[in-house]
Amino acid sequence: MTEVAIIGAGPAGLFAAKELADKSDFSIKIIEKGKPISERNCPVAETGECIKCEPCDVMHGVGGAGGMSDGTLNLRHDIGGDLTKFVEKEEAEEIVKDIDSVFQKHGAPKKLYGKNTSETDKLARKAAAADVKFIPIKQRHMGSENLPKIISSFRKELESKGVEFQLNTTVSEICKNGIIVNGKKIESDYVLAAPGRAGATWLARQAEKLELKTSHGAIDVGVRVEVPSIVMDPVIEVSRDPKFHIRSKTFDDFVRTFCTNHEGFVVEERYEEYVGVNGHSLRSEKSENANFAFLSRVSLTKPVTNTTAYGESIGYLATTIGGGKPVVQRLGDLQRGQRSTSGRIERSHVNPTLRSVTPGDISMALPGRIVTNLQEGLDQLDQVIPGVASSSTLLYAPEVKLYATKIKVDQKMETDIKNLFVAGDGAGLSRDIVNASGTGILSARGIIEKERD
């Protein structure tokens, strides 16, 4: 029997396994270094309720970072990646529909955001008048506390179809015709590496060892913006996670909004070398604020092209300035060239949802060019969403989005190494749940097609 080893149980790995199980009789094994929910002392496993553990180690198991986060599905093939780089637009759109239907089958809410075209057009016109581009997207919000149940249901379906999950197991090395686990080589006809963002650095090292062709992509560096939820209400009614694209006035750099959490919470994220911020929103628990990432795109050219190292150095500097915690600053303080203090934060009209922070000066933590881009971008965005650039607006730093080293693949998602396929965020082929899932499906189809040939 043909054997397929899938590294990683994130969206890419799960949807690849489903495609293989549905359309072949292969032996399929998913190897995941994280533990199952039931072994991670997560109350969701017993009660179905999330108590917002911080940090929540549910994020590091089956479902991956994307499958255990806010859970917003951007139902477009060209947001968070672009599936049309591998298939025609019609097929890409059909893949997105299939992904959405799978999540709904396993418990995703039926409510769909972004359907009102007249309101969407109105917001797009308002944005255009401010020289801002609004990207309309149909979206489905699953909610952080619902995701464990959705992913657990998905896993049970795969197991019923014969997919084997080997959890709490680390793959140390990829080799030709197999993988190394616990010092032992496990041979497999096909290997699909989909380790997600958490495994991106590891996969990059494997690619270097195997002499695969790779390239460094751009990264996004910026802040998490927090405002009263009432400021975002009019926009949220049109788009739950609005995407605005801006060109900064001084440097003509690309700035964008990302991951809006209406009535949500700013949360801390810890990486190996630095601490950063992100946002969560729950369907059952609400705050009085809204938060979103506001990011400046950074690309590097020869002779220095390692954007990942550059982004990590920014994160490390910001962590140093924050004394091991994220830095928070009022926008008004930044504009006046003064650091925020605890007293100034307390006098703000925005009550911070992340309390483990260091009031300070983000201009000491982020490069000057990026700070200029963010200030100018917020001024433009304020013309579309009045109030986002108020003096009391809170800025948390750093928010660094490192996109994995991109591994070269063919149209079947196969690398230069025979029978080694890659998919998802860890391979630099996607940046969100839907596109990661889509590349997983395409890699599975590539394996099936190759085996038939």
C-alpha positions in Angstrom: 0.0 0.0 0.0 1.2 3.5 -0.8 2.3 5.3 2.3 2.1 9.1 2.9 3.7 10.8 5.9 2.3 14.3 6.7 4.4 16.5 9.0 2.1 18.8 10.8 -1.6 18.7 11.9 -2.4 22.3 11.0 -5.0 23.3 8.3 -2.6 22.3 5.4 -2.0 18.9 6.9 -5.6 18.2 7.9 -7.0 19.1 4.5 -4.3 17.2 2.7 -5.2 14.1 4.7 -8.9 14.6 4.0 -8.3 14.8 0.2 -6.1 11.7 0.3 -8.5 9.8 2.4 -11.5 10.7 0.2 -9.8 10.0 -3.1 -7.3 7.3 -2.6 -6.7 4.1 -0.6 -3.3 5.2 0.7 -2.0 4.7 4.2 -2.0 8.2 5.7 -0.1 9.2 8.9 -0.1 12.7 10.4 2.9 13.4 12.6 2.4 16.3 15.0 4.8 17.5 17.8 1.9 19.0 19.8 -0.3 17.1 22.2 -4.0 16.4 21.9 -6.3 18.8 23.7 -7.2 16.1 26.3 -3.6 15.9 27.3 -3.1 19.6 27.6 -5.4 20.3 30.6 -7.6 22.4 28.4 -11.1 22.9 29.9 -12.5 22.9 26.3 -12.0 19.1 26.2 -14.3 18.6 29.2 -16.7 21.6 29.3 -16.6 23.0 25.8 -15.9 26.4 27.4 -12.7 28.5 27.0 -11.4 30.4 30.1 -8.8 32.3 28.0 -5.6 30.7 29.4 -2.7 32.9 28.7 -0.6 31.8 27.0 -3.0 29.1 25.6 -1.0 26.0 24.7 -4.1 24.7 22.7 -2.5 26.8 19.9 0.3 24.4 19.5 -1.4 21.1 18.7 -3.9 19.7 16.2 -5.3 22.6 14.2 -2.0 24.6 14.2 -1.7 28.3 15.0 -4.4 29.1 12.4 -6.8 26.5 13.6 -6.5 27.5 17.2 -6.6 31.3 16.9 -9.4 33.8 16.2 -10.7 31.6 13.5 -11.7 34.1 10.8 -12.0 32.5 7.4 -11.2 34.9 4.6 -13.2 33.2 1.8 -11.0 34.4 -1.1 -8.3 32.5 -2.9 -6.1 35.6 -3.2 -6.0 36.8 0.5 -3.3 35.2 2.6 -1.7 33.7 -0.5 -2.9 33.1 -4.0 -4.1 29.7 -5.2 -4.2 30.9 -8.8 -0.4 30.5 -8.9 -1.1 26.8 -9.1 -4.6 26.4 -10.6 -7.1 28.4 -12.6 -9.3 30.9 -10.9 -12.5 28.8 -11.2 -10.8 25.8 -9.5 -9.3 28.0 -6.8 -12.8 29.4 -6.0 -14.2 25.9 -5.8 -11.5 24.9 -3.4 -12.3 27.8 -1.1 -16.0 26.8 -1.2 -15.1 23.2 -0.2 -12.9 24.4 2.6 -15.7 26.6 4.0 -18.2 23.7 3.8 -15.9 21.4 5.8 -15.6 24.0 8.6 -19.4 24.5 8.6 -19.9 20.7 8.7 -17.8 20.5 11.9 -19.5 23.4 13.7 -18.5 26.7 12.2 -21.3 29.3 12.5 -23.5 29.9 9.5 -23.3 33.7 9.7 -21.4 35.2 6.8 -19.9 38.7 6.9 -19.4 40.9 3.9 -22.4 40.0 1.8 -24.0 43.5 1.6 -22.6 44.7 -1.7 -24.2 48.2 -1.5 -22.6 48.9 1.9 -19.4 47.4 0.7 -19.4 49.7 -2.3 -20.1 52.7 0.0 -17.2 51.9 2.2 -14.9 51.3 -0.8 -15.8 54.8 -2.2 -15.2 56.4 1.2 -11.8 54.7 1.4 -10.9 55.7 -2.2 -11.6 59.3 -1.4 -8.9 59.1 1.3 -6.4 57.3 -1.0 -7.0 54.1 0.8 -8.0 50.8 -0.9 -10.6 48.6 0.8 -10.5 44.9 -0.1 -14.0 43.4 0.1 -14.0 39.8 1.5 -16.7 37.4 2.5 -15.7 36.1 6.0 -16.8 33.5 8.5 -15.9 34.0 12.2 -15.5 30.8 14.1 -14.3 32.2 17.4 -11.3 31.3 19.5 -13.3 29.2 22.0 -15.2 27.2 19.3 -12.1 26.2 17.4 -11.0 23.3 19.7 -14.4 21.7 19.2 -14.4 22.2 15.4 -10.9 20.9 15.0 -11.6 17.9 17.3 -14.6 17.0 15.2 -12.5 17.3 12.0 -9.9 15.0 13.5 -12.5 12.4 14.5 -13.8 12.3 10.9 -10.3 11.8 9.5 -9.6 9.0 12.0 -12.9 7.3 10.9 -11.5 7.3 7.4 -8.3 5.5 8.5 -6.0 8.5 9.0 -3.5 7.9 11.8 -2.5 10.7 14.1 0.9 10.3 15.8 0.9 13.2 18.3 3.6 14.5 20.7 6.1 13.3 18.2 8.9 15.5 16.7 10.3 14.8 13.2 14.0 15.7 13.5 14.9 15.4 9.9 13.6 14.9 6.4 15.6 12.6 4.2 15.1 11.0 0.8 12.3 8.4 0.9 11.4 9.2 4.5 11.8 11.0 7.8 13.8 10.6 11.0 11.9 10.3 14.2 13.6 9.5 17.5 16.8 8.7 15.7 15.0 6.1 13.5 14.3 6.4 9.8 10.7 5.9 8.9 10.4 5.2 5.2 7.4 6.5 3.2 6.5 6.6 -0.4 5.6 10.3 -0.1 6.4 13.0 2.4 4.3 16.1 2.8 5.9 18.7 5.0 3.3 21.2 6.4 4.7 22.2 9.8 3.1 25.6 9.9 4.5 28.9 11.1 5.9 27.2 14.3 7.9 24.9 12.1 9.0 27.4 9.5 12.6 27.8 10.7 13.0 24.0 11.0 11.7 23.5 7.5 14.1 26.2 6.2 17.0 24.3 7.7 15.8 21.1 6.1 15.5 22.8 2.8 19.1 24.1 3.1 20.3 20.6 4.0 18.5 19.1 1.1 19.7 21.9 -1.2 16.1 22.9 -2.2 15.7 26.1 -4.1 14.3 28.8 -1.8 13.7 32.5 -1.6 13.1 35.1 1.2 9.8 37.0 0.9 8.7 40.3 2.5 7.7 40.6 6.1 5.3 42.9 7.9 6.3 44.9 11.0 4.1 47.2 13.0 1.8 47.5 16.0 -1.5 46.3 17.4 -3.9 49.2 17.5 -6.6 49.3 20.2 -9.6 51.6 20.1 -13.1 51.7 21.6 -15.3 49.2 19.8 -17.8 51.9 19.0 -15.2 53.4 16.6 -15.1 50.3 14.5 -18.9 49.5 14.7 -19.8 51.1 11.3 -17.0 49.2 9.5 -17.6 45.9 11.2 -21.2 46.0 10.0 -19.8 45.8 6.5 -16.8 43.6 7.0 -15.9 41.7 10.2 -12.1 41.8 9.4 -11.7 44.8 7.1 -8.7 44.9 4.9 -7.4 48.4 4.1 -4.3 48.9 1.9 -2.4 52.2 2.1 0.7 53.8 0.6 2.6 56.0 3.0 3.1 59.6 2.0 6.8 59.9 2.7 8.2 56.6 1.6 5.5 55.2 -0.6 5.6 52.0 1.4 2.8 49.5 1.7 0.9 49.6 4.9 -2.2 47.4 5.8 -4.7 46.5 8.4 -4.8 42.8 9.4 -6.7 40.6 11.9 -9.3 42.9 13.3 -10.8 41.6 16.6 -14.0 43.5 17.3 -14.9 43.5 21.0 -11.7 41.4 21.4 -8.5 41.3 23.4 -4.9 42.1 22.8 -2.7 39.1 23.8 0.9 38.4 24.3 2.8 36.0 22.0 6.2 34.6 23.0 8.8 33.5 20.5 12.2 32.0 21.0 14.0 35.4 21.0 11.4 38.0 21.6 7.9 38.7 22.9 5.2 40.1 20.5 1.5 40.9 20.4 -1.5 39.5 18.6 -5.3 39.7 19.0 -8.1 37.3 19.9 -11.9 37.6 19.9 -14.4 35.2 21.4 -18.0 34.7 20.5 -19.0 34.3 24.2 -16.9 37.0 25.9 -16.7 40.6 24.7 -14.6 43.6 25.6 -15.4 47.3 25.1 -12.5 47.6 22.6 -11.6 46.6 19.1 -8.0 45.8 18.0 -6.3 45.3 14.7 -2.8 44.8 13.4 -1.3 47.8 11.5 1.7 46.7 9.5 4.3 48.1 7.3 5.8 45.8 4.5 9.5 45.3 4.6 11.5 43.9 1.6 15.2 43.6 1.3 17.4 43.4 -1.8 20.9 42.0 -2.4 23.4 41.7 -0.8 21.2 41.3 2.3 17.9 39.5 1.7 17.2 37.7 5.0 14.0 39.4 6.0 13.4 36.9 8.8 16.6 37.7 10.6 15.8 41.4 10.2 12.3 41.0 11.6 13.6 38.9 14.5 16.1 41.6 15.4 13.4 44.2 15.5 11.4 41.9 17.8 14.4 41.4 20.1 15.1 45.2 20.3 11.4 45.9 21.2 11.6 43.2 23.8 14.7 44.8 25.3 13.0 48.2 25.4 10.0 46.6 27.1 12.0 44.8 29.7 10.7 41.4 28.4 7.1 42.7 27.9 5.4 44.3 24.9 5.6 48.1 24.8 2.3 50.2 24.8 2.0 53.8 24.0 -0.8 56.3 23.4 -0.8 57.7 19.9 -1.0 61.2 21.2 2.2 60.6 23.2 4.0 59.3 20.1 2.9 62.3 18.1 4.2 64.6 20.8 7.5 62.8 21.0 7.1 61.6 24.6 7.0 58.2 26.1 3.8 56.9 27.7 3.7 56.3 31.5 1.4 54.3 33.6 -0.4 57.5 34.6 -0.9 58.6 31.0 -2.2 55.1 30.0 -4.6 55.2 33.0 -5.9 58.6 31.8 -6.5 57.3 28.4 -10.1 56.9 27.1 -9.1 53.3 26.1 -8.7 50.8 28.9 -6.0 48.3 27.7 -7.1 44.7 27.5 -3.5 43.5 27.8 -2.2 44.5 31.2 1.2 42.8 31.2 2.9 45.5 29.2 5.5 48.3 29.6 4.4 51.8 28.9 7.0 53.4 26.8 8.0 54.8 23.4 7.6 52.6 20.3 9.9 54.9 18.3 12.7 53.5 20.5 11.6 49.9 19.6 10.8 50.1 15.9 12.8 51.6 13.0 12.0 55.3 12.2 10.8 54.5 8.7 8.3 52.0 10.0 7.1 54.5 12.7 6.6 57.2 10.0 4.7 54.8 7.8 2.4 53.8 10.7 1.7 57.4 11.8 0.9 58.5 8.2 -1.2 55.4 7.6 -3.3 56.0 10.7 -3.9 59.6 9.7 -5.2 58.4 6.3 -7.3 55.6 7.9 -8.8 58.1 10.3 -10.6 59.6 7.2 -12.3 56.3 6.6 -12.8 55.3 10.2 -13.0 58.5 12.3 -11.5 57.9 15.7 -8.7 55.4 15.0 -6.1 58.2 15.1 -7.3 59.8 18.3 -4.9 60.8 21.0 -6.1 58.0 23.3 -5.6 55.2 20.7 -3.3 52.6 22.1 -0.4 51.1 20.1 1.2 47.8 21.3 4.6 46.8 19.8 6.0 44.7 18.3 3.7 42.9 16.0 6.0 41.1 13.6 4.6 38.8 10.9 7.5 36.6 9.6 6.6 34.7 6.5 8.5 31.5 6.0 11.3 31.0 3.6 9.5 30.2 0.4 10.3 26.8 -1.0 10.2 26.4 -4.7 7.5 23.9 -5.9 6.0 22.9 -9.2 2.3 23.0 -10.1 1.7 19.8 -8.1 3.4 21.3 -5.0 6.4 18.9 -5.4 9.9 20.2 -4.5 13.1 19.5 -6.3 13.4 16.3 -4.3 11.4 13.4 -5.8 8.2 12.6 -3.8 8.8 15.4 -1.3 5.8 17.8 -1.2 5.3 20.9 0.9 2.2 23.0 1.8 1.0 25.8 4.1 2.5 28.7 6.0 5.7 26.8 7.0 6.7 26.5 3.4 6.0 30.1 2.6 3.1 29.2 0.3 0.3 30.8 2.4 -0.4 33.2 5.2 -3.9 32.2 6.5 -6.2 29.3 7.3 -8.0 29.1 3.9 -5.0 29.3 1.7 -3.0 27.0 3.9 -5.9 24.5 3.6 -6.0 25.0 -0.1 -2.3 24.3 -0.6 -2.8 21.1 1.5 -5.5 20.0 -0.9 -3.4 20.8 -3.9 -0.4 18.9 -2.6 -2.7 15.9 -1.9 -4.0 16.0 -5.5 -0.4 16.3 -6.7 0.5 13.1 -4.8 -2.5 11.2 -6.1 -1.9 12.3 -9.7 1.8 11.4 -9.5 1.0 7.9 -8.1 -1.5 7.3 -10.9 1.1 8.3 -13.5 
